[in-house]
Amino acid sequence: QVQLVESGGGLVHSGGSLTLSCVASGFTFSVYPMKWYRQTPGEERQQVARVGVNGHSTEYAEFVKGRFTISRDNAKNTTYLQMNNLDVEDSAVYFCHPDWFISAQWGRGTQVIVSS
C-alpha cells in the first residue's frame, strides 16, 4: 500500500524558510520522478516542483523559481522541498506524489502558513 507522509510545515514570517520532507513507502521510490504540489481552500492543486529519478533533473513552477529547491534521497525514500524567501502567497497545504503513478493515494500534506 502506497504511503506518502509529508512533514516540516508550520508558521513562518514572510521572508523566512522551511524545509518540507516526504517519506514514501509501498512502491519502488527510486524509479519514479517525484513532485511537490500545493493547494489552498477552494483552489485546484497546483504543481510546484518535480525531481527526476536520480535527483539531477529538476523543474519548477515559475512562481517558485529561484526560491524553492527540490531534492531526493533514494536511500531514504524521501523527497525534500527547501523553501526560501517565503511569501504570504506560498501559504498552502503541500503534498508530494510520484509522477506517472496516477493511482497512488495522496498523503495528508503538510500545512505552510506564511505571515506578513
C-alpha positions in Angstrom: 0.0 0.0 0.0 1.4 3.4 -1.0 2.0 5.8 1.8 3.2 9.3 1.5 3.9 11.2 4.7 4.7 14.9 4.4 6.1 16.9 7.2 8.0 20.1 8.0 5.3 22.6 7.5 4.5 25.3 10.0 4.1 29.0 10.6 6.8 31.3 9.4 7.2 35.0 8.8 7.4 36.4 5.3 11.0 36.1 4.0 11.6 33.0 6.1 12.5 29.5 5.2 11.1 26.0 5.7 12.2 22.5 4.5 9.5 20.0 3.8 10.1 16.3 3.8 8.1 13.5 2.2 8.7 9.9 3.2 7.4 7.3 0.7 6.6 3.6 1.1 4.7 0.9 -0.6 6.3 1.3 -4.0 9.7 1.4 -5.7 10.6 5.0 -4.9 13.8 5.2 -6.9 12.1 4.6 -10.3 9.6 7.4 -10.1 10.2 11.1 -10.5 8.6 12.9 -7.6 6.6 16.1 -7.5 5.5 18.6 -4.9 2.1 20.2 -5.2 0.3 22.8 -3.1 -3.4 23.5 -2.6 -5.3 26.3 -1.0 -9.0 26.1 0.0 -11.3 26.2 -3.0 -8.5 26.0 -5.5 -7.1 23.3 -7.7 -4.0 21.5 -6.6 -1.0 23.1 -8.4 2.4 21.6 -9.2 5.3 23.3 -7.5 8.3 21.2 -8.5 9.5 18.0 -9.9 12.7 15.9 -9.5 13.9 13.2 -11.7 14.7 9.7 -10.5 18.4 10.3 -9.9 17.9 13.8 -8.4 19.8 15.6 -11.2 16.8 16.8 -13.3 14.5 19.4 -11.6 11.7 21.5 -12.8 9.9 24.4 -11.0 6.8 26.4 -11.4 7.5 30.0 -12.4 6.2 31.3 -9.1 8.8 29.4 -7.0 11.8 29.5 -9.3 14.9 30.8 -7.6 13.3 30.4 -4.1 12.5 26.6 -3.8 14.8 23.6 -4.3 13.5 20.1 -4.7 15.8 17.1 -4.0 15.6 13.5 -3.1 17.4 10.8 -1.2 16.6 7.4 -2.7 18.3 5.6 0.1 15.8 7.1 2.5 12.8 7.0 0.1 12.5 10.7 0.8 12.0 13.8 -1.2 12.5 17.3 0.1 11.4 20.8 -0.7 13.6 23.6 0.6 11.6 26.8 0.5 13.4 30.2 0.9 12.2 33.8 0.9 8.6 32.7 1.6 5.7 34.9 0.7 2.2 35.1 2.1 1.1 33.7 -1.3 3.0 30.5 -0.5 0.6 29.6 2.3 -1.0 26.3 1.4 -1.1 22.6 2.1 1.9 20.9 0.4 1.7 17.4 -0.9 4.2 15.1 -2.6 3.3 12.5 -5.2 5.1 10.2 -7.6 4.9 11.2 -11.2 3.2 8.8 -13.6 1.8 6.8 -10.6 -1.7 8.1 -11.0 -3.4 5.6 -8.7 -1.1 6.3 -5.8 -3.0 7.5 -2.8 -2.3 11.1 -1.7 -0.9 11.8 1.7 -2.4 14.3 4.2 0.0 17.0 3.2 1.7 19.5 5.5 0.4 23.0 6.0 2.6 26.0 5.5 1.4 29.4 6.8 3.4 32.5 6.0 2.5 35.6 7.9 3.2 39.1 6.8 
